[in-house]
Each structure stands twice: as C-alpha cells, then as structure tokens.
C-alpha cells in the first residue's frame, strides 16, 4: 500500500455534497446498462472458476467506458482488474465485483447484484477521480463460494497498492456489516475393505461406518463449542450398493470460528473426531484442508460510518432487532487483513427470505434486486468521494487499520 496523501482540496461541505450528486447522476445514467448486466449474470449462473460469460460481459463493459482492463488477471482465468489512470498521489479506491453462483440454485447469493453494483460504483467514482488526484480500481474476483479467489489473487500481488477496498452484498436486511467469521473446509476420504455384506461381512471394513461415526462424534462436539462457532458437513460418497460393504466413503465439512486464531483449536478438535471414527471402524482416513482458508471480516468503522450516512441519504433504514444480522464467511475477510475494507449488506428480500435459498434467487432478479444495484453503486461511489474529499475519512481509516492489524502481528 502506498502512502496516503491528504484528502483532495475542496472548499466546503457543499462541494463534497455536489461531488456526491455528480457520482449519483453518473450511476443514474448507467442504470439501464447495470441492470441489464445484473439480469444477464442472473440468467447465466456459473460456478467457481468457471465464470467465463461473466468475465467477458464485465470486462467488455468496463473497457467500453475507457478503463484499462487486465483480463485473466493474477493467474486466474476468470479474474480481472480495471483501472483509471493514476492522476496523482491521491488514494487508490478499489470496488470489488463477485459473480460466481451456487450449485443448483444459481444466484441465490445475489452475486449478480454485487458485480453490477461494484461496476457501477467504480465507473461513477471514475468521474471524479482526476479531480481527486486519485485512482479507481475495479477488481473482478472469482470463486467466492468456496474457491478463495481474492486470496489467490492477493498471493500474486492484487490489492498491493490499494488504499481502501469496498463491496456490497445483498441480503434480507440493510446492515452496516456482515457478521463474517473465519472458515476452513476439510474433506475426509475413508478407505475400508469391500466384502459381501451377507455372505462374508466379517471380511469387510465399512468406510461408511467410519464416516458416520465421525459425523456422530462431531454432533456430540457441537454441544460443547462457543456460540459463535459452527461445524457442518455432508456425505459426498456413501458406497455403491447395500449388499457390498463400502470400501470408500467421503464427507465434506466446514469449520467456522470467530477469527483465524480461534479457528485453529476448533480444527484440532474436529480432526480428532474424524480420526476417531476411522479408527473405531478399522478404516483409514485422509483429511485434506482446502486452500485457502477464509479469514473473518474486519470492517473499518470509520468507513462503515460514512457508508451508513450515504446509504441512509438514499432512503434506506438499517434493520434492528435480534434477527437483523447475517452470519457466514467470505474471502473478503482475507482482503480486510491487508487493506482497509467494508462489506455492508443491502436489502433485496423480505426478512423471512434469507440468502442461499431459491426464493432469494428470485428476488435477486426482481425490482428489489435492481434497486439494490443502483443504491449500492451510489452508496459506494459516495463513500469513495468521502475518502478523497472529506478531510478526515482516509486518515482515520488508515489509523484504525494500523491499530487493527497490530493485533494480528
């Protein structure tokens, strides 16, 4: 990250408000294209690392507006980076697009909205980037749903010179933050001994039993973990026929905790459960922890504060109450360990329609999803204006991030 300069000079608060009106007008002008992009992505869902249609659609769009585009960026076929010129020593503000979908239920996480809003925010902020003597970067980050595209991109140098990174995520509430916890995925592959289940069961070693015993051990463990921790898994292989003792079985597990440091001891406990199941059934098990793990999200409160004011000025009210939160994991958490970042949630569906459901996918392509694209793009672009032209936002975020990261050292 390069040294941050003082905010670009403007004469009054009224000037900042005028700049915000300018970027909002730019989003309004882009609205038909942004909504069309959101709808096209929704109609063509692609899984992690397979987002070729999205990659082409978004890079063509951003290039058509004059930004310099690097396709297949940072070693990933479906990643991209687009930038305005670097107009001076002002801050580089990054807008992040996600666009992968979920198996079977498509854009039930609303990444079509994230991509279109991130694109719109970047193009709108670009209108005032020269006056700010700064730069806008739009990052296309594949494989958020399990592949860790952002972390893989960072390992190849992405975000190295970025001063602030932003994105919005659709949900069933308007929220300042996403309660994103750290997660690590593990695959357990069991090997036993096949036998005829009726004629010679004594010769068999049941790999499915090993997997089930591991599952039951974790079920018992879940009674004795912190309220902010989660463990959940599925069987991905359970044998072929009932009259053949399964020689192989497999399961996939997600292990979540408040942060990366607290995740490690929970992973050790889960490992012991899975090993115990194999040993009890007389089988072998191979555990493979996926790379990369996802970090918890460390939102910068000073940036969240200005975003909240900007989205409120668009007529959105933040949800309150015990159910007004969304818990999950995201590779944006990994970015937040490297760059001052925010990841607010924008309402798309009623409170009783959560993300990762078919009903939510329907809302993501409806009027509510379209409104989130436009409001999200405006709020992020206005927050970029604050970073560049408000006298305190950028430096306060820098100080807050330094204090935060000192705890990770």
Secondary structure in CASP SS format (residue, H / E / C, confidence):
PFRMAT SS
TARGET T0000
AUTHOR 0000-0000-0000
METHOD secondary structure of the structure
MODEL  1
X C 1.00
X C 1.00
X C 1.00
X C 1.00
X C 1.00
X C 1.00
X C 1.00
X C 1.00
X C 1.00
X C 1.00
X C 1.00
X C 1.00
X H 1.00
X H 1.00
X H 1.00
X H 1.00
X H 1.00
X H 1.00
X H 1.00
X H 1.00
X H 1.00
X H 1.00
X H 1.00
X H 1.00
X H 1.00
X H 1.00
X H 1.00
X H 1.00
X H 1.00
X H 1.00
X H 1.00
X H 1.00
X H 1.00
X H 1.00
X H 1.00
X H 1.00
X H 1.00
X H 1.00
X H 1.00
X H 1.00
X H 1.00
X H 1.00
X H 1.00
X C 1.00
X C 1.00
X C 1.00
X C 1.00
X C 1.00
X C 1.00
X C 1.00
X C 1.00
X H 1.00
X H 1.00
X H 1.00
X H 1.00
X H 1.00
X H 1.00
X H 1.00
X H 1.00
X H 1.00
X H 1.00
X H 1.00
X H 1.00
X H 1.00
X C 1.00
X C 1.00
X C 1.00
X E 1.00
X E 1.00
X E 1.00
X E 1.00
X C 1.00
X H 1.00
X H 1.00
X H 1.00
X C 1.00
X C 1.00
X C 1.00
X C 1.00
X E 1.00
X E 1.00
X E 1.00
X E 1.00
X C 1.00
X C 1.00
X C 1.00
X C 1.00
X C 1.00
X C 1.00
X C 1.00
X C 1.00
X E 1.00
X E 1.00
X E 1.00
X E 1.00
X E 1.00
X E 1.00
X C 1.00
X C 1.00
X C 1.00
X C 1.00
X E 1.00
X C 1.00
X C 1.00
X C 1.00
X E 1.00
X C 1.00
X C 1.00
X C 1.00
X C 1.00
X H 1.00
X H 1.00
X H 1.00
X H 1.00
X H 1.00
X H 1.00
X H 1.00
X H 1.00
X H 1.00
X H 1.00
X H 1.00
X H 1.00
X H 1.00
X H 1.00
X H 1.00
X H 1.00
X H 1.00
X H 1.00
X H 1.00
X H 1.00
X H 1.00
X H 1.00
X C 1.00
X C 1.00
X E 1.00
X E 1.00
X E 1.00
X E 1.00
X E 1.00
X E 1.00
X C 1.00
X C 1.00
X C 1.00
X C 1.00
X C 1.00
X C 1.00
X C 1.00
X C 1.00
X H 1.00
X H 1.00
X H 1.00
X H 1.00
X H 1.00
X H 1.00
X H 1.00
X C 1.00
X C 1.00
X C 1.00
X C 1.00
X C 1.00
X C 1.00
X C 1.00
X C 1.00
X E 1.00
X E 1.00
X E 1.00
X E 1.00
X E 1.00
X E 1.00
X E 1.00
X E 1.00
X C 1.00
X C 1.00
X C 1.00
X E 1.00
X C 1.00
X C 1.00
X C 1.00
X E 1.00
X E 1.00
X C 1.00
X E 1.00
X E 1.00
X E 1.00
X E 1.00
X E 1.00
X E 1.00
X E 1.00
X E 1.00
X E 1.00
X E 1.00
X C 1.00
X E 1.00
X C 1.00
X C 1.00
X E 1.00
X C 1.00
X C 1.00
X C 1.00
X C 1.00
X H 1.00
X H 1.00
X H 1.00
X C 1.00
X E 1.00
X C 1.00
X H 1.00
X H 1.00
X H 1.00
X H 1.00
X H 1.00
X H 1.00
X H 1.00
X H 1.00
X H 1.00
X H 1.00
X H 1.00
X H 1.00
X H 1.00
X H 1.00
X H 1.00
X H 1.00
X H 1.00
X H 1.00
X C 1.00
X C 1.00
X C 1.00
X C 1.00
X C 1.00
X E 1.00
X E 1.00
X E 1.00
X E 1.00
X E 1.00
X E 1.00
X E 1.00
X E 1.00
X C 1.00
X C 1.00
X C 1.00
X C 1.00
X C 1.00
X C 1.00
X E 1.00
X C 1.00
X C 1.00
X C 1.00
X E 1.00
X E 1.00
X E 1.00
X E 1.00
X E 1.00
X E 1.00
X E 1.00
X E 1.00
X E 1.00
X E 1.00
X C 1.00
X C 1.00
X H 1.00
X H 1.00
X H 1.00
X H 1.00
X H 1.00
X H 1.00
X H 1.00
X H 1.00
X H 1.00
X H 1.00
X H 1.00
X H 1.00
X H 1.00
X H 1.00
X H 1.00
X H 1.00
X H 1.00
X H 1.00
X H 1.00
X H 1.00
X H 1.00
X H 1.00
X C 1.00
X C 1.00
X E 1.00
X E 1.00
X E 1.00
X E 1.00
X E 1.00
X E 1.00
X C 1.00
X C 1.00
X C 1.00
X C 1.00
X E 1.00
X C 1.00
X C 1.00
X C 1.00
X C 1.00
X E 1.00
X C 1.00
X H 1.00
X H 1.00
X H 1.00
X H 1.00
X H 1.00
X H 1.00
X H 1.00
X H 1.00
X H 1.00
X H 1.00
X H 1.00
X H 1.00
X C 1.00
X C 1.00
X C 1.00
X C 1.00
X C 1.00
X C 1.00
X C 1.00
X C 1.00
X C 1.00
X C 1.00
X C 1.00
X C 1.00
X C 1.00
X C 1.00
X E 1.00
X E 1.00
X C 1.00
X C 1.00
X C 1.00
X H 1.00
X H 1.00
X H 1.00
X H 1.00
X H 1.00
X C 1.00
X C 1.00
X C 1.00
X E 1.00
X E 1.00
X E 1.00
X E 1.00
X E 1.00
X E 1.00
X E 1.00
X E 1.00
X C 1.00
X C 1.00
X C 1.00
X C 1.00
X C 1.00
X C 1.00
X C 1.00
X C 1.00
X C 1.00
X C 1.00
X H 1.00
X H 1.00
X H 1.00
X H 1.00
X H 1.00
X H 1.00
X H 1.00
X C 1.00
X C 1.00
X H 1.00
X H 1.00
X H 1.00
X H 1.00
X H 1.00
X H 1.00
X H 1.00
X H 1.00
X H 1.00
X H 1.00
X H 1.00
X H 1.00
X H 1.00
X H 1.00
X H 1.00
X H 1.00
X H 1.00
X H 1.00
X H 1.00
X H 1.00
X H 1.00
X H 1.00
X H 1.00
X C 1.00
X C 1.00
X C 1.00
X H 1.00
X H 1.00
X H 1.00
X H 1.00
X H 1.00
X H 1.00
X H 1.00
X H 1.00
X H 1.00
X H 1.00
X H 1.00
X H 1.00
X H 1.00
X H 1.00
X C 1.00
X C 1.00
X C 1.00
END
